[in-house]
Amino acid sequence: MAATLRLARRGTHRRPFYHIVATDSRFKRDGRYLEQIGFYDPLGKTQLAVDQDKALKWLKTGATTSATVKKLLRRAGVAATAKTAP
């Protein structure tokens, strides 16, 4: 199973809201996922929330990230701690 961290779109027309999820790479973008690790709201006041423990767990197990999720994790401070973690 190839795990990946990516965005799953929620929300309505012209009001996007995204969940950051860990999923099997064969699953659909907005379909089933293994675990939710945070959310990203590009229009709201609280724009980004990430559970750092869950994100590090998936990164340590070898999960790949999409380009957008990689940027969001870097903004949340997870990427810096992933490099220093053993």
N, C-alpha and C positions, 0 to 999 in steps of 0.2 A: 504494500500500500504506500503510495507516494502522497504524503501529507503536504498541504500548502496552506499558507495564511493569505487570505484575500478578502475583498469586500463583498458583502451581499446587500443588494439594494432593497430598501424598504421605503415607505413613505408614499406620497401621492404624486400626481402629475405636477411638475414644476416645484415640488417640495421634497427634494431628495433627503434621505436619511440612510446611513449605511451601518451595518454591523460588521465588525472585524471578526472573522470566523476562521477556525481551523477545520479544514475539510479534506476529503480525498480528492485528488486532482481530477478524477473521473466524474465527480458529481457535478450537477448543473450549478451555474453561478448563484442563483437564488434558491436552490433546492436544499437538500439535506446537508447538514454539517455535523461535525463531531463535537465541537465546543465553541462557544462564543467567548471571545477574549476582550471585547470592547466595542465601542461605537464611535462613529464620526458623523457629526452634524455640520455640514458646511454653511448652513444658514442660521444656526442657533447661537446663543451666547456661550453655552458650554459646548465647545466644538469637538473636543476629543477626550475620551476616557479609555484607558487601557489597563487591564489587570496585568501588572508586570510579571507576577509569578507565573501565571498561565502562559504568557507570551514567551518567557524564558524557557519554560518547560518544553514548549513546542520547538523552539529554536535549537535547544540542546538535543532533541531527538532527531534533528535533521530536516525539519520542515522547511520548504522553500517559501519565499515571500514574493508577492507581486511587487511591481515597481512602486505603486502607490502606497501599499502597506509598509514597504520598507521606509519610505519617506515619513509616514505617519508614526512609525515606531521610533524613528530617529528623533522626531519632534517631541515625542513623549518621554524620551530618555531611555528607552529600552535597548537600543542598539549599542549604546556606550557600555551598558552593564553586561551585555551579552559577550562582548569581546574580553572583558576582564574576568568573567566567571570561568571557573575551571571546567 
